[in-house]
Amino acid sequence: MAGCGAEYLHQFVEETDWYNGIVLDGLLPGVAWRRLPRPLQSWLRNYIGATTLYFVSGFLWCFYIYYLKRNVYVPKDAIPSNKAMILQIIVAMKAMPWYCVLPTLSECMVENGWTRCFSSIREVGWPAYTVYLMTYLVIVEFGIYWAHRELHDIKPLYKYLHATHHVYNKQNTLSPFAGLAFHPLDGILQAVPHVIALCLVPTHFMTHILLLFCEAVWTANIHDCIHGKIWPVMGAGYHTIHHTTYRHNYGHYTVWMDWMFGTLRDPEEELKKAE
């Protein structure tokens, strides 16, 4: 945590070295990547890990819903074209190097004691860890809701940043690959609440890293147009409405923030209206 001694902070350095070794040892000789500056080591590991996760989760999910379960979850006329998915991949890959700057920065902050991170759950115990995690997620949910909403409400931000993502505004243009198809600054702004939360609430470092990479899987899921009907989760059914109305369902994991601030639109109610 902030103000901790060098010996305690060295635990975070050892932990990030371990993460780096898992990813980089199989691609580069250990001596080679260890000669790189620490921020570059972390950035390279984040880039390789995030890119791999993006493609693996995206391809597996597309293969399952568009081919193995063709016409089960998504009607044939709502399946995006290969061209649309390739264009989404291109946008995401252009932004990926920039996305990976943020987790690299957060790791640097942690290693230097500028956050309230702790290294082991044993330091605080499971009850406190659970409370801290819930608080962290509430801060992230609140921050992402308002960042996302302002990216719509502030016209220059929408025009020059968020509109890149909202070209995918119909069911047959949305796919799991659209999950990271943002302008780089847009994607970073919506992830910043994860870093802000580190400075506000005690956070388990490994949990923070895992949550950042879960973002890639989650964003793929909410762009597949399949309504999971798991309340209060802000699933794809809600997010598809967001992509078609532009003024509803700004939330990230749950419906709570949209409910609190009057922007919630329920896909079940929309279906009833249509019928």
Backbone hydrogen bonds in HBPLUS format (Angstrom, degrees):
<---DONOR---> <-ACCEPTOR-->    atom                        ^
c    i                          cat <-CA-CA->   ^        H-A-AA   ^      H-
h    n   atom  resd res      DA  || num        DHA   H-A  angle D-A-AA Bond
n    s   type  num  typ     dist DA aas  dist angle  dist       angle   num
A0004-CYS N   A0001-MET O   2.99 MM   3  5.64 146.7  2.11 148.5 147.0     1
A0002-ALA N   A0115-THR O   2.66 MM 113  5.30 104.3  2.23 139.3 160.6     2
A0009-LEU N   A0005-GLY O   3.03 MM   4  6.33 166.5  2.04 155.5 159.4     3
A0010-HIS N   A0006-ALA O   2.93 MM   4  6.04 137.2  2.11 141.9 152.7     4
A0011-GLN N   A0008-TYR O   3.02 MM   3  5.64 153.4  2.09 113.8 121.3     5
A0012-PHE N   A0009-LEU O   2.98 MM   3  5.50 134.3  2.19 110.6 121.2     6
A0013-VAL N   A0009-LEU O   3.40 MM   4  6.88 151.3  2.49 142.6 150.5     7
A0014-GLU N   A0010-HIS O   2.93 MM   4  6.21 161.0  1.96 151.8 156.0     8
A0015-GLU N   A0011-GLN O   2.95 MM   4  6.15 147.2  2.06 138.0 147.5     9
A0016-THR N   A0012-PHE O   2.92 MM   4  6.19 163.2  1.94 152.9 155.8    10
A0017-ASP N   A0013-VAL O   2.93 MM   4  6.13 151.3  2.01 145.6 154.4    11
A0018-TRP N   A0014-GLU O   2.98 MM   4  6.22 146.2  2.10 139.9 148.6    12
A0019-TYR N   A0015-GLU O   3.02 MM   4  6.43 155.8  2.08 148.5 154.4    13
A0020-ASN N   A0016-THR O   2.84 MM   4  6.05 162.9  1.87 149.6 154.6    14
A0021-GLY N   A0017-ASP O   2.89 MM   4  6.10 154.2  1.96 144.8 151.8    15
A0022-ILE N   A0018-TRP O   3.08 MM   4  6.36 153.3  2.15 148.3 154.5    16
A0023-VAL N   A0019-TYR O   3.32 MM   4  6.65 158.1  2.37 152.4 156.3    17
A0024-LEU N   A0020-ASN O   2.72 MM   4  5.66 166.2  1.74 162.3 166.4    18
A0025-ASP N   A0021-GLY O   3.08 MM   4  5.08 153.0  2.16 123.6 130.9    19
A0027-LEU N   A0024-LEU O   2.99 MM   3  5.24 151.7  2.07 108.5 117.5    20
A0028-LEU N   A0024-LEU O   2.79 MM   4  5.76 166.9  1.81 172.7 173.5    21
A0032-ALA N   A0029-PRO O   2.80 MM   3  5.26 125.1  2.11 111.1 125.9    22
A0033-TRP N   A0029-PRO O   3.29 MM   4  6.74 156.4  2.34 163.3 168.4    23
A0034-ARG N   A0030-GLY O   3.18 MM   4  6.12 151.6  2.27 143.7 151.8    24
A0035-ARG N   A0032-ALA O   3.28 MM   3  5.56 149.4  2.37 103.1 111.6    25
A0036-LEU N   A0033-TRP O   3.16 MM   3  5.43 153.9  2.23 104.4 112.2    26
A0040-LEU N   A0037-PRO O   2.96 MM   3  5.34 120.0  2.33 109.7 124.8    27
A0041-GLN N   A0037-PRO O   3.00 MM   4  6.34 151.3  2.09 154.5 163.6    28
A0042-SER N   A0038-ARG O   3.03 MM   4  6.33 166.2  2.05 160.9 162.8    29
A0043-TRP N   A0039-PRO O   2.87 MM   4  6.06 161.0  1.90 147.0 153.1    30
A0044-LEU N   A0040-LEU O   2.89 MM   4  5.95 164.3  1.92 147.0 151.1    31
A0045-ARG N   A0041-GLN O   3.01 MM   4  6.25 163.1  2.04 150.8 155.4    32
A0046-ASN N   A0042-SER O   2.85 MM   4  6.05 162.4  1.88 152.6 157.9    33
A0047-TYR N   A0043-TRP O   2.81 MM   4  5.98 156.9  1.86 151.0 157.7    34
A0048-ILE N   A0044-LEU O   2.99 MM   4  6.16 169.1  2.00 152.0 154.5    35
A0049-GLY N   A0045-ARG O   2.89 MM   4  5.94 165.6  1.91 149.7 154.6    36
A0050-ALA N   A0046-ASN O   2.82 MM   4  5.79 165.2  1.84 147.1 152.0    37
A0051-THR N   A0047-TYR O   2.98 MM   4  5.95 162.5  2.01 145.3 150.8    38
A0052-THR N   A0048-ILE O   2.99 MM   4  6.03 161.9  2.03 145.5 151.0    39
A0053-LEU N   A0049-GLY O   2.97 MM   4  6.10 162.6  2.00 147.0 152.2    40
A0054-TYR N   A0050-ALA O   2.89 MM   4  6.02 154.8  1.95 146.1 153.2    41
A0055-PHE N   A0051-THR O   3.07 MM   4  6.31 167.7  2.09 153.5 155.2    42
A0056-VAL N   A0052-THR O   2.89 MM   4  5.98 169.0  1.91 156.3 160.0    43
A0057-SER N   A0053-LEU O   2.96 MM   4  5.77 162.1  1.99 142.9 148.4    44
A0058-GLY N   A0054-TYR O   2.99 MM   4  5.80 152.0  2.07 135.6 144.6    45
A0059-PHE N   A0055-PHE O   2.87 MM   4  5.80 169.8  1.88 148.2 151.7    46
A0060-LEU N   A0056-VAL O   3.03 MM   4  6.01 165.8  2.05 148.7 153.3    47
A0061-TRP N   A0057-SER O   3.03 MM   4  5.97 160.2  2.07 141.8 147.9    48
A0062-CYS N   A0058-GLY O   2.93 MM   4  6.03 162.4  1.96 149.2 154.7    49
A0063-PHE N   A0059-PHE O   2.88 MM   4  5.93 161.9  1.91 149.5 154.9    50
A0064-TYR N   A0060-LEU O   3.02 MM   4  6.18 152.1  2.10 142.3 149.6    51
A0065-ILE N   A0061-TRP O   2.97 MM   4  6.18 175.3  1.97 158.2 158.4    52
A0066-TYR N   A0062-CYS O   2.83 MM   4  5.48 155.4  1.89 145.0 152.5    53
A0067-TYR N   A0063-PHE O   3.19 MM   4  5.26 140.8  2.36 120.7 128.6    54
A0068-LEU N   A0063-PHE O   3.00 MM   5  6.41 167.9  2.02 160.6 164.0    55
A0069-LYS N   A0064-TYR O   2.80 MM   5  5.90 139.8  1.96 153.2 165.5    56
A0072-VAL N   A0069-LYS O   2.95 MM   3  5.28 159.9  2.00 131.0 132.3    57
A0078-ALA N   A0075-PRO O   2.86 MM   3  5.27 157.5  1.91 115.3 122.9    58
A0079-ILE N   A0076-LYS O   3.32 MM   3  5.56 168.8  2.34 109.0 112.1    59
A0085-MET N   A0081-SER O   3.15 MM   4  6.51 159.5  2.19 150.6 155.6    60
A0086-ILE N   A0082-ASN O   2.89 MM   4  6.10 155.1  1.95 149.6 156.7    61
A0087-LEU N   A0083-LYS O   2.98 MM   4  6.22 158.0  2.03 149.7 155.2    62
A0088-GLN N   A0084-ALA O   3.08 MM   4  6.35 150.1  2.17 142.7 150.8    63
A0089-ILE N   A0085-MET O   2.96 MM   4  6.23 153.1  2.03 146.5 153.7    64
A0090-ILE N   A0086-ILE O   2.95 MM   4  6.26 153.5  2.02 148.5 155.5    65
A0091-VAL N   A0087-LEU O   3.09 MM   4  6.37 161.2  2.13 148.6 152.4    66
A0092-ALA N   A0088-GLN O   2.97 MM   4  6.20 164.7  1.99 150.7 155.2    67
A0093-MET N   A0089-ILE O   2.85 MM   4  6.00 157.5  1.90 151.3 157.3    68
A0094-LYS N   A0090-ILE O   3.04 MM   4  6.23 146.6  2.15 145.6 153.8    69
A0095-ALA N   A0091-VAL O   3.23 MM   4  6.48 143.5  2.37 141.2 150.6    70
A0095-ALA N   A0092-ALA O   3.15 MM   3  5.17 124.1  2.47  93.5 107.6    71
A0096-MET N   A0092-ALA O   2.87 MM   4  5.95 136.1  2.06 145.7 158.5    72
A0098-TRP N   A0095-ALA O   2.92 MM   3  5.49 127.6  2.20 117.2 130.6    73
A0099-TYR N   A0095-ALA O   2.96 MM   4  6.22 155.9  2.02 151.9 159.4    74
A0100-CYS N   A0096-MET O   3.18 MM   4  6.37 156.2  2.24 156.0 159.8    75
A0101-VAL N   A0098-TRP O   3.07 MM   3  5.40 161.7  2.10 111.5 117.4    76
A0102-LEU N   A0099-TYR O   3.25 MM   3  6.12 145.4  2.38 119.9 125.1    77
A0105-LEU N   A0101-VAL O   2.84 MM   4  6.08 150.1  1.93 148.5 156.8    78
A0106-SER N   A0102-LEU O   2.90 MM   4  6.22 159.6  1.95 155.5 161.3    79
A0107-GLU N   A0103-PRO O   2.99 MM   4  6.13 153.4  2.06 142.3 148.6    80
A0108-CYS N   A0104-THR O   3.10 MM   4  6.34 152.6  2.18 142.6 149.9    81
A0109-MET N   A0105-LEU O   2.95 MM   4  6.26 155.0  2.02 151.0 157.8    82
A0110-VAL N   A0106-SER O   2.96 MM   4  6.20 154.5  2.03 145.5 152.3    83
A0111-GLU N   A0107-GLU O   2.91 MM   4  6.11 167.1  1.93 152.4 155.4    84
A0112-ASN N   A0108-CYS O   3.11 MM   4  6.23 135.9  2.31 139.4 150.1    85
A0114-TRP N   A0109-MET O   2.88 MM   5  5.09 164.0  1.91 160.1 155.4    86
A0113-GLY N   A0110-VAL O   3.05 MM   3  5.21 163.3  2.08 108.4 113.4    87
A0116-ARG N   A0198-LEU O   2.88 MM  82  5.84 161.6  1.91 149.2 152.6    88
A0203-THR N   A0116-ARG O   3.27 MM  87  6.30 144.4  2.41 114.2 122.7    89
A0118-PHE N   A0203-THR O   2.87 MM  85  6.03 151.1  1.95 140.7 144.9    90
A0205-PHE N   A0118-PHE O   3.13 MM  87  6.11 163.4  2.16 164.3 165.9    91
A0123-GLU N   A0120-SER O   3.07 MM   3  5.64 153.8  2.15 112.2 119.2    92
A0124-VAL N   A0121-ILE O   3.10 MM   3  5.72 146.6  2.22 115.5 123.1    93
A0125-GLY N   A0121-ILE O   2.79 MM   4  5.73 155.9  1.85 163.0 170.7    94
A0129-TYR N   A0125-GLY O   2.95 MM   4  6.09 159.2  1.99 152.0 158.9    95
A0130-THR N   A0126-TRP O   2.92 MM   4  6.04 158.4  1.96 151.1 155.5    96
A0131-VAL N   A0127-PRO O   3.11 MM   4  6.41 158.8  2.15 147.2 152.6    97
A0132-TYR N   A0128-ALA O   2.83 MM   4  6.05 168.2  1.84 159.2 162.4    98
A0133-LEU N   A0129-TYR O   2.86 MM   4  6.03 157.4  1.91 149.1 155.6    99
A0134-MET N   A0130-THR O   2.98 MM   4  6.17 162.7  2.01 149.4 153.6   100
A0135-THR N   A0131-VAL O   2.95 MM   4  6.17 159.0  2.00 150.2 156.3   101
A0136-TYR N   A0132-TYR O   2.82 MM   4  6.04 159.4  1.86 149.7 155.8   102
A0137-LEU N   A0133-LEU O   2.92 MM   4  6.18 161.0  1.96 151.5 155.9   103
A0138-VAL N   A0134-MET O   2.97 MM   4  6.22 149.4  2.06 144.9 153.2   104
A0139-ILE N   A0135-THR O   3.00 MM   4  6.27 163.3  2.03 154.4 158.3   105
A0140-VAL N   A0136-TYR O   2.94 MM   4  6.20 160.8  1.97 151.3 157.1   106
A0141-GLU N   A0137-LEU O   2.82 MM   4  5.93 161.0  1.86 145.3 150.9   107
A0142-PHE N   A0138-VAL O   2.88 MM   4  6.05 165.7  1.90 152.5 156.1   108
A0143-GLY N   A0139-ILE O   2.85 MM   4  5.99 164.4  1.88 149.9 154.9   109
A0144-ILE N   A0140-VAL O   2.85 MM   4  5.95 167.8  1.86 155.4 158.5   110
A0145-TYR N   A0141-GLU O   2.98 MM   4  6.02 157.9  2.03 143.3 150.1   111
A0146-TRP N   A0142-PHE O   3.16 MM   4  6.42 168.8  2.18 151.7 153.3   112
A0147-ALA N   A0143-GLY O   2.89 MM   4  6.02 156.5  1.95 148.1 155.8   113
A0148-HIS N   A0144-ILE O   2.84 MM   4  5.83 165.9  1.86 149.4 153.7   114
A0149-ARG N   A0145-TYR O   2.85 MM   4  6.05 157.5  1.90 146.4 153.7   115
A0150-GLU N   A0146-TRP O   2.91 MM   4  5.94 163.7  1.93 145.0 149.2   116
A0151-LEU N   A0147-ALA O   3.04 MM   4  6.20 141.1  2.20 139.9 150.5   117
A0152-HIS N   A0149-ARG O   3.00 MM   3  5.26 145.1  2.12 102.3 113.0   118
A0153-ASP N   A0149-ARG O   2.86 MM   4  6.17 159.4  1.90 149.2 155.9   119
A0154-ILE N   A0150-GLU O   2.89 MM   4  5.54 167.7  1.90 142.2 145.3   120
A0157-LEU N   A0154-ILE O   2.98 MM   3  5.52 120.1  2.35 114.9 129.5   121
A0158-TYR N   A0154-ILE O   3.06 MM   4  6.38 154.4  2.13 151.7 159.6   122
A0159-LYS N   A0155-LYS O   2.82 MM   4  5.99 172.4  1.82 161.0 163.0   123
A0160-TYR N   A0156-PRO O   2.93 MM   4  5.91 170.1  1.94 149.7 152.5   124
A0161-LEU N   A0157-LEU O   2.91 MM   4  5.37 137.4  2.09 131.8 141.7   125
A0162-HIS N   A0157-LEU O   3.12 MM   5  6.53 154.1  2.19 143.0 149.3   126
A0163-ALA N   A0158-TYR O   2.75 MM   5  5.44 143.3  1.88 157.9 154.6   127
A0164-THR N   A0161-LEU O   3.33 MM   3  6.11 153.8  2.40 116.9 122.5   128
A0165-HIS N   A0162-HIS O   2.98 MM   3  5.59 137.6  2.17 114.4 123.9   129
A0166-HIS N   A0162-HIS O   3.28 MM   4  6.62 149.6  2.38 143.3 152.2   130
A0168-TYR N   A0165-HIS O   3.41 MM   3  6.37 170.0  2.43 118.6 121.5   131
A0173-THR N   A0170-LYS O   2.96 MM   3  5.36 161.5  2.00 116.1 119.5   132
A0174-LEU N   A0171-GLN O   3.39 MM   3  5.39 156.4  2.45 100.0 106.6   133
A0178-ALA N   A0175-SER O   2.89 MM   3  5.42 156.9  1.94 117.3 124.7   134
A0179-GLY N   A0176-PRO O   3.20 MM   3  5.63 162.3  2.24 109.9 115.4   135
A0181-ALA N   A0178-ALA O   3.13 MM   3  4.89 162.4  2.16 102.6 108.0   136
A0182-PHE N   A0180-LEU O   2.98 MM   2  5.68 128.7  2.25 107.5  92.4   137
A0186-ASP N   A0183-HIS O   3.00 MM   3  5.21 120.1  2.37 106.6 122.1   138
A0187-GLY N   A0183-HIS O   3.08 MM   4  6.42 162.7  2.11 164.4 168.9   139
A0188-ILE N   A0184-PRO O   3.05 MM   4  6.30 156.8  2.11 148.7 155.3   140
A0189-LEU N   A0185-LEU O   2.90 MM   4  6.05 163.0  1.93 149.5 153.9   141
A0190-GLN N   A0186-ASP O   3.15 MM   4  6.41 154.0  2.22 151.2 157.4   142
A0191-ALA N   A0188-ILE O   2.99 MM   3  5.10 144.0  2.12 101.8 113.0   143
A0192-VAL N   A0188-ILE O   2.97 MM   4  6.12 126.6  2.26 149.9 164.3   144
A0194-HIS N   A0191-ALA O   3.00 MM   3  5.80 150.1  2.09 124.9 132.0   145
A0195-VAL N   A0192-VAL O   2.84 MM   3  5.30 127.8  2.11 113.7 127.1   146
A0196-ILE N   A0192-VAL O   3.00 MM   4  6.33 161.1  2.03 156.8 163.0   147
A0197-ALA N   A0193-PRO O   2.96 MM   4  5.97 157.4  2.01 142.8 148.2   148
A0198-LEU N   A0195-VAL O   3.10 MM   3  5.26 130.8  2.36  98.9 111.6   149
A0199-CYS N   A0196-ILE O   3.01 MM   3  5.50 141.9  2.15 110.3 120.4   150
A0200-LEU N   A0197-ALA O   3.08 MM   3  5.04 147.0  2.20  99.7 109.7   151
A0201-VAL N   A0197-ALA O   3.03 MM   4  6.00 158.1  2.08 162.3 162.2   152
A0208-HIS N   A0204-HIS O   3.03 MM   4  6.36 155.4  2.10 155.3 162.6   153
A0209-ILE N   A0205-PHE O   3.08 MM   4  6.45 159.6  2.12 154.5 159.0   154
A0210-LEU N   A0206-MET O   2.94 MM   4  6.18 164.3  1.96 152.4 156.7   155
A0211-LEU N   A0207-THR O   2.87 MM   4  6.07 156.9  1.92 151.8 158.1   156
A0212-LEU N   A0208-HIS O   3.07 MM   4  6.33 152.7  2.15 148.4 155.1   157
A0213-PHE N   A0209-ILE O   3.25 MM   4  6.60 155.7  2.32 147.9 153.5   158
A0214-CYS N   A0210-LEU O   2.84 MM   4  6.08 138.6  2.02 143.6 156.5   159
A0215-GLU N   A0211-LEU O   3.17 MM   4  6.40 130.5  2.43 137.5 148.2   160
A0215-GLU N   A0212-LEU O   3.25 MM   3  5.33 139.0  2.43  93.6 104.7   161
A0216-ALA N   A0213-PHE O   3.22 MM   3  5.58 134.9  2.43 103.5 112.7   162
A0218-TRP N   A0214-CYS O   2.82 MM   4  6.06 166.0  1.84 159.2 163.8   163
A0219-THR N   A0215-GLU O   2.82 MM   4  5.92 169.2  1.83 154.6 157.1   164
A0220-ALA N   A0216-ALA O   3.26 MM   4  6.33 148.0  2.37 134.1 142.2   165
A0221-ASN N   A0217-VAL O   3.03 MM   4  6.29 156.4  2.09 146.8 153.3   166
A0222-ILE N   A0218-TRP O   3.02 MM   4  6.36 157.8  2.07 158.3 162.7   167
A0223-HIS N   A0220-ALA O   3.30 MM   3  5.53 158.1  2.35 105.8 112.1   168
A0224-ASP N   A0221-ASN O   3.30 MM   3  5.65 160.9  2.34 118.0 116.7   169
A0233-VAL N   A0230-ILE O   2.77 MM   3  5.67 145.3  1.89 138.3 145.5   170
A0255-VAL N   A0232-PRO O   2.92 MM  23  5.64 138.7  2.09 154.2 163.2   171
A0234-MET N   A0253-TYR O   2.78 MM  19  5.20 168.9  1.79 118.1 121.8   172
A0239-HIS N   A0235-GLY O   3.09 MM   4  6.38 162.6  2.12 148.9 154.5   173
A0240-THR N   A0236-ALA O   2.77 MM   4  5.81 149.8  1.86 150.2 155.9   174
A0242-HIS N   A0238-TYR O   3.14 MM   4  6.57 149.6  2.23 142.5 151.3   175
A0243-HIS N   A0239-HIS O   3.07 MM   4  6.42 149.9  2.16 145.3 152.0   176
A0244-THR N   A0241-ILE O   3.04 MM   3  5.14 143.2  2.18 100.5 111.7   177
A0245-THR N   A0241-ILE O   2.83 MM   4  5.96 150.7  1.91 161.7 168.3   178
A0246-TYR N   A0242-HIS O   2.86 MM   4  5.11 148.4  1.96 133.0 142.1   179
A0249-ASN N   A0263-THR O   2.96 MM  14  6.01 156.2  2.02 143.3 148.9   180
A0259-TRP N   A0255-VAL O   2.95 MM   4  6.12 154.3  2.01 156.2 164.6   181
A0260-MET N   A0256-TRP O   2.84 MM   4  6.06 158.2  1.89 153.4 159.3   182
A0261-PHE N   A0257-MET O   2.96 MM   4  6.08 154.3  2.03 147.4 153.7   183
A0263-THR N   A0258-ASP O   2.87 MM   5  4.72 149.5  1.96 136.9 141.8   184
A0270-GLU N   A0266-ASP O   3.07 MM   4  6.39 152.9  2.14 148.9 157.3   185
A0271-LEU N   A0267-PRO O   2.96 MM   4  6.14 150.1  2.05 142.3 149.5   186
A0272-LYS N   A0268-GLU O   3.09 MM   4  6.39 155.1  2.15 144.4 150.7   187
A0273-LYS N   A0269-GLU O   3.01 MM   4  6.26 156.6  2.07 147.9 153.7   188
A0274-ALA N   A0270-GLU O   3.00 MM   4  6.24 155.0  2.06 145.0 151.7   189
A0275-GLU N   A0271-LEU O   2.99 MM   4  6.25 148.6  2.09 146.7 155.0   190
